[in-house]
């Protein structure tokens, strides 16, 4: 069994602002730390991986959001199915 980590950021007016899934525990913790730091320091949440993922959420929008992080146990077969859905 593997564990999938998921984070969702939902704004009351704009709806789902961010929905990300992670397989890597370290990446998940880093992303949660990035969000937490942005909220605590009242800074915009901005990140870019240099390739295909860019996000910018202004601090005033972020502070109004509901942020939910969770983990789920999945089988290897479910992981393969999820990857094939993302690729198509």
Helices and strands as residue ranges (DSSP letters): E 2-11, E 15-22, H 25-41, E 45-48, E 54-57, H 59-62, E 66-74, H 76-87
